[in-house]
């Protein structure tokens, strides 16, 4: 909101531009005290990790298009195969995986 004057009881509905998520109240009302009915919300970019890929001769614990920050997936190899690389990878705050996808040999 700008510093323009707002009349008492004015209600505003806030939103964020594409790729961002509103954190806080969506609707605010100007109170008789001159304050808003809730703290001013903020817009944050939505980050997530993309599906890391398919392990040939193996499997992944959870198959989704996107994974939330902090989410972990686990890889396993088919019987008789050996996992090369990390068995678990985590979606980091940078929206990148903590390690390269492993392979089965």
WOCORVEN-V364429 format. One record per residue. RES is the residue in three letters. PHI is phi in whole degrees, -180 to 180 (* if undefined). PSI is psi in whole degrees, 0 to 359 (none if undefined). Layout:
((RES;PHI;PSI) (RES;PHI;PSI))
//
This chain:
((UNK;*;146) (UNK;-87;178) (UNK;-86;15) (UNK;-66;154) (UNK;-70;143) (UNK;-128;134) (UNK;-72;148) (UNK;-57;143) (UNK;74;2) (UNK;-66;133) (UNK;-110;133) (UNK;-120;145) (UNK;-115;123) (UNK;-107;152) (UNK;-150;169) (UNK;-114;160) (UNK;-72;169) (UNK;-52;142) (UNK;84;1) (UNK;-124;154) (UNK;-122;137) (UNK;-80;124) (UNK;-108;110) (UNK;125;194) (UNK;-70;138) (UNK;-85;328) (UNK;-113;132) (UNK;-128;146) (UNK;-125;139) (UNK;-79;119) (UNK;-86;162) (UNK;-56;334) (UNK;-73;348) (UNK;92;359) (UNK;-97;163) (UNK;-83;156) (UNK;-69;346) (UNK;-152;161) (UNK;-60;150) (UNK;-65;126) (UNK;-73;169) (UNK;-127;156) (UNK;-102;130) (UNK;-125;144) (UNK;-71;142) (UNK;-90;122) (UNK;-121;144) (UNK;-158;159) (UNK;-94;141) (UNK;-78;162) (UNK;-51;126) (UNK;-72;341) (UNK;123;173) (UNK;-99;136) (UNK;-91;120) (UNK;-68;132) (UNK;65;32) (UNK;-158;189) (UNK;-144;164) (UNK;-121;146) (UNK;-68;333) (UNK;-148;123) (UNK;-107;114) (UNK;-145;165) (UNK;-72;317) (UNK;-134;150) (UNK;-124;137) (UNK;-70;155) (UNK;-56;132) (UNK;92;347) (UNK;-73;144) (UNK;-119;142) (UNK;-122;152) (UNK;-121;141) (UNK;-110;144) (UNK;-135;151) (UNK;-103;154) (UNK;-62;159) (UNK;-55;134) (UNK;89;354) (UNK;-106;155) (UNK;-116;134) (UNK;-76;129) (UNK;-114;112) (UNK;115;189) (UNK;-72;135) (UNK;-78;336) (UNK;-129;139) (UNK;-129;152) (UNK;-122;142) (UNK;-79;116) (UNK;-86;166) (UNK;-59;338) (UNK;-82;1) (UNK;67;26) (UNK;-117;156) (UNK;-79;149) (UNK;-67;336) (UNK;-146;165) (UNK;-68;155) (UNK;-65;136) (UNK;-75;177) (UNK;-135;167) (UNK;-116;132) (UNK;-132;none))
//
